[in-house]
Amino acid sequence: MTFRVLLSLVGVPALLLLWPPAPRLLPALYGSPVSALASSVAAWDDKPTGPNLILRFHNKVGAEPLVLFDQTYQDGFGEPFVVTKFKYYISGIRVERKGKGDTLLVDRPYLIDQADSTTQTLAIPYPGGEAEVLTFYIGMDSIWNTYGAQSGSLDPLNGMFWTWNTGYIYGKLEGASDSSHAPEHLLNWDIGGYHPGQNAERRVSLLLKQGTGTWQNPIVIDADVLAWFNTQHPLRIAVSPVCHQPGPLAMSVADNYARMFSVE
């Protein structure tokens, strides 16, 4: 029995049987019109009928594959740097399908970790049809943060959790640079924050057809580390080698890294 049928039979109190809801459904659940709720869960009736949607993330520095520890790179300001850790969360994965509109595939956060190749390929249940636009968030909804420490990709042992008050680190770039004035020439940008005015979650939208006129599954997504330094905001290692808390610098880095993704 689908959620929509259950709702029609027993009414809104049936929601209590399904609590807690997915975080991005909360605005609809708290609103009074049942139509808003039905709209939010419409995709639940569209059950997967085809193969999974496969997302493969290739982390790069410009045109080069990202190599941890052993490769020295250079940002757009001529500053050398070495990367020792590179991680980020994506969540709220949606597609726009030809003739089907926008569909939420999965809300939960996934951790992409350069040090663990098993995290770089995601298999998402897919209802079929031709996908035209892929959308996701880098970071996560505030509700995931306020749940506190969790398990799986949200386990604090992944090194991506601050505290209950500041929540999760959405993106981590760690390494060293001769341009850094921090101790041991540290480069460490931990980006997060979910409170009003400090929200580092960013929406990413990617066209899937590109120049070929058709979409491909698997979808291969490049993530360019250089975008962290200079897309919307010019950020020099020599000026800001360390970011460990929500605030203006984290917001600027988040604006930049939202532009690091492209489809191969």
C-alpha positions as CSV (number, residue, x, y, z in Angstrom):
1,M,0.0,0.0,0.0
2,T,1.4,3.4,-1.0
3,F,1.7,6.3,1.3
4,R,-0.8,8.2,-0.7
5,V,-3.4,5.4,-0.4
6,L,-2.8,5.1,3.3
7,L,-3.3,8.8,3.7
8,S,-6.6,8.7,1.8
9,L,-7.9,5.8,4.0
10,V,-7.0,7.0,7.4
11,G,-6.2,10.7,7.1
12,V,-3.3,12.9,8.3
13,P,-3.0,11.1,11.7
14,A,-1.4,8.2,9.7
15,L,1.7,10.3,9.4
16,L,2.4,9.4,13.0
17,L,3.0,5.9,11.9
18,L,5.8,7.1,9.6
19,W,7.6,9.5,12.0
20,P,10.3,10.7,11.7
21,P,9.9,11.8,8.1
22,A,12.6,12.5,5.6
23,P,14.0,15.9,6.5
24,R,13.1,17.7,3.3
25,L,9.5,16.6,3.8
26,L,9.2,18.5,7.0
27,P,8.0,21.8,5.5
28,A,5.1,19.9,3.9
29,L,4.3,17.9,7.0
30,Y,4.1,21.1,9.1
31,G,1.9,22.9,6.6
32,S,-1.8,22.5,6.9
33,P,-2.9,21.7,3.3
34,V,-2.9,18.0,2.5
35,S,-2.3,18.9,-1.1
36,A,1.2,20.2,-0.2
37,L,2.0,16.9,1.4
38,A,0.7,14.9,-1.5
39,S,2.9,16.9,-3.9
40,S,6.0,16.3,-1.8
41,V,5.6,12.5,-1.8
42,A,4.2,12.1,-5.3
43,A,7.3,10.4,-6.4
44,W,6.8,7.6,-3.9
45,D,4.2,6.0,-6.2
46,D,6.6,6.0,-9.1
47,K,8.4,2.9,-8.1
48,P,11.8,2.0,-9.6
49,T,11.3,-0.2,-12.7
50,G,14.7,0.1,-14.4
51,P,18.3,-0.2,-13.4
52,N,19.8,2.0,-10.7
53,L,21.0,5.4,-11.5
54,I,24.8,5.3,-11.1
55,L,26.7,8.4,-10.1
56,R,30.5,8.3,-10.3
57,F,32.5,11.1,-8.7
58,H,36.0,11.8,-10.1
59,N,37.9,14.3,-7.9
60,K,40.4,16.3,-9.9
61,V,42.7,19.3,-9.7
62,G,42.1,21.1,-13.0
63,A,42.5,18.4,-15.6
64,E,44.6,16.1,-13.4
65,P,43.2,13.3,-11.1
66,L,43.5,14.2,-7.4
67,V,46.3,12.3,-5.7
68,L,46.6,12.5,-2.0
69,F,50.0,13.2,-0.3
70,D,52.3,12.7,-3.2
71,Q,51.4,15.4,-5.7
72,T,52.0,19.2,-5.5
73,Y,49.4,21.3,-7.2
74,Q,49.1,25.1,-7.8
75,D,46.1,27.2,-7.4
76,G,45.1,30.1,-9.6
77,F,47.2,32.5,-7.6
78,G,50.4,30.5,-8.0
79,E,50.3,29.1,-4.5
80,P,51.6,25.5,-4.2
81,F,49.6,23.0,-2.2
82,V,49.5,19.3,-1.3
83,V,46.1,17.6,-0.5
84,T,46.0,15.0,2.3
85,K,42.2,14.8,2.8
86,F,39.3,15.7,0.5
87,K,35.8,14.8,1.5
88,Y,32.3,16.2,1.0
89,Y,28.7,15.3,1.6
90,I,26.0,15.3,-1.1
91,S,22.3,14.9,-0.3
92,G,18.8,15.5,-1.7
93,I,19.5,13.8,-5.1
94,R,16.8,14.7,-7.7
95,V,16.3,14.3,-11.4
96,E,14.2,16.1,-13.9
97,R,13.0,13.5,-16.4
98,K,11.6,14.1,-19.8
99,G,7.8,14.2,-19.6
100,K,7.9,13.3,-15.9
101,G,9.0,16.5,-14.1
102,D,11.1,16.7,-11.0
103,T,11.6,13.6,-8.9
104,L,13.3,13.2,-5.5
105,L,15.3,10.0,-5.6
106,V,16.9,10.0,-2.2
107,D,17.3,12.6,0.6
108,R,20.0,11.0,2.8
109,P,23.5,12.3,2.8
110,Y,26.3,10.4,1.2
111,L,30.0,11.0,2.0
112,I,32.4,11.2,-0.9
113,D,35.9,10.5,0.3
114,Q,39.0,10.7,-1.9
115,A,40.7,8.2,0.4
116,D,38.0,5.6,0.0
117,S,37.2,4.7,-3.6
118,T,34.1,2.7,-2.5
119,T,32.4,6.0,-1.6
120,Q,32.9,7.5,-5.0
121,T,30.2,5.5,-6.8
122,L,26.6,5.7,-5.8
123,A,23.8,3.4,-6.9
124,I,20.4,5.2,-6.6
125,P,17.0,3.4,-7.1
126,Y,15.7,4.9,-10.3
127,P,12.1,4.9,-11.7
128,G,13.2,4.9,-15.3
129,G,12.8,7.5,-18.1
130,E,15.2,9.9,-19.7
131,A,17.0,12.1,-17.1
132,E,17.7,15.7,-18.3
133,V,18.9,17.5,-15.2
134,L,20.6,16.2,-12.0
135,T,20.3,18.2,-8.9
136,F,21.7,17.6,-5.4
137,Y,23.0,19.6,-2.4
138,I,26.6,19.7,-1.2
139,G,26.0,19.5,2.5
140,M,22.7,18.5,4.1
141,D,19.4,19.7,5.5
142,S,19.5,21.3,9.0
143,I,17.5,18.4,10.4
144,W,20.4,15.9,9.8
145,N,22.6,18.2,11.9
146,T,20.2,18.5,14.8
147,Y,19.8,14.7,15.1
148,G,23.3,14.7,16.6
149,A,26.0,12.1,15.9
150,Q,24.7,9.2,13.8
151,S,26.0,6.1,12.0
152,G,27.1,5.1,8.5
153,S,28.2,8.0,6.4
154,L,27.3,10.3,9.3
155,D,29.4,8.5,11.9
156,P,31.7,10.9,13.7
157,L,34.5,8.5,13.1
158,N,34.5,9.8,9.5
159,G,36.0,13.0,10.9
160,M,33.2,15.2,9.5
161,F,31.2,16.0,12.7
162,W,31.8,19.1,14.9
163,T,29.2,19.3,17.7
164,W,25.4,19.2,18.1
165,N,25.5,23.0,17.9
166,T,27.5,23.4,14.7
167,G,26.6,20.1,13.1
168,Y,28.5,18.4,10.3
169,I,31.3,19.5,8.2
170,Y,29.9,19.6,4.6
171,G,33.3,19.8,2.8
172,K,36.8,19.2,4.0
173,L,40.0,20.2,2.2
174,E,43.1,19.5,4.2
175,G,46.8,19.5,3.3
176,A,49.8,21.8,3.4
177,S,51.1,24.8,1.4
178,D,54.3,26.9,1.5
179,S,52.1,29.9,1.2
180,S,50.3,29.1,4.5
181,H,51.4,31.1,7.6
182,A,49.7,28.5,9.9
183,P,51.8,26.1,12.0
184,E,53.6,23.5,9.8
185,H,52.2,25.4,6.7
186,L,48.8,23.8,7.3
187,L,46.0,24.2,4.8
188,N,42.7,23.2,6.5
189,W,39.3,24.3,5.3
190,D,36.4,22.6,7.2
191,I,33.2,24.0,5.8
192,G,29.8,23.8,7.4
193,G,27.1,25.6,9.3
194,Y,23.3,25.4,9.2
195,H,22.1,28.3,11.3
196,P,20.5,31.3,9.6
197,G,23.1,33.6,8.1
198,Q,25.7,30.8,8.3
199,N,24.2,28.1,6.1
200,A,26.9,26.5,4.0
201,E,24.6,24.0,2.2
202,R,24.6,24.7,-1.6
203,R,22.5,23.5,-4.4
204,V,24.1,22.0,-7.5
205,S,22.2,21.5,-10.8
206,L,23.8,19.8,-13.8
207,L,22.6,19.4,-17.3
208,L,23.0,15.7,-18.4
209,K,22.6,15.9,-22.2
210,Q,25.5,18.2,-22.8
211,G,26.5,18.2,-26.5
212,T,25.6,14.6,-27.3
213,G,21.9,15.0,-27.3
214,T,21.5,12.0,-25.1
215,W,22.1,11.2,-21.4
216,Q,24.4,8.5,-20.1
217,N,24.1,6.1,-17.2
218,P,26.5,5.9,-15.4
219,I,26.7,9.7,-14.9
220,V,30.3,10.7,-14.4
221,I,30.7,13.9,-12.3
222,D,34.0,15.7,-12.1
223,A,34.8,17.7,-8.9
224,D,37.6,20.2,-9.3
225,V,39.5,21.2,-6.2
226,L,40.7,24.4,-7.8
227,A,37.1,25.7,-7.6
228,W,37.4,26.0,-3.9
229,F,40.0,28.9,-4.3
230,N,38.6,31.1,-7.0
231,T,35.2,30.9,-8.7
232,Q,32.8,33.3,-7.1
233,H,35.3,34.6,-4.4
234,P,39.1,34.8,-4.7
235,L,40.4,33.0,-1.6
236,R,44.2,32.9,-1.1
237,I,45.9,30.3,1.1
238,A,48.3,33.0,2.2
239,V,45.4,35.1,3.6
240,S,43.1,32.3,4.9
241,P,44.9,29.0,5.4
242,V,42.5,27.7,8.1
243,C,38.7,27.6,8.5
244,H,37.3,25.6,11.4
245,Q,33.9,27.1,12.1
246,P,30.8,28.5,10.4
247,G,31.0,32.1,9.4
248,P,31.8,34.5,6.5
249,L,34.9,32.5,5.3
250,A,33.0,29.2,5.3
251,M,30.2,30.9,3.3
252,S,32.6,32.1,0.7
253,V,34.3,28.7,0.3
254,A,30.8,27.1,0.0
255,D,29.9,29.6,-2.8
256,N,33.0,28.5,-4.5
257,Y,32.8,24.7,-4.1
258,A,29.2,24.7,-5.3
259,R,30.8,25.4,-8.7
260,M,33.3,22.6,-8.7
261,F,31.0,20.0,-10.4
262,S,30.7,19.2,-14.1
263,V,29.4,16.2,-16.1
264,E,32.0,14.4,-18.3
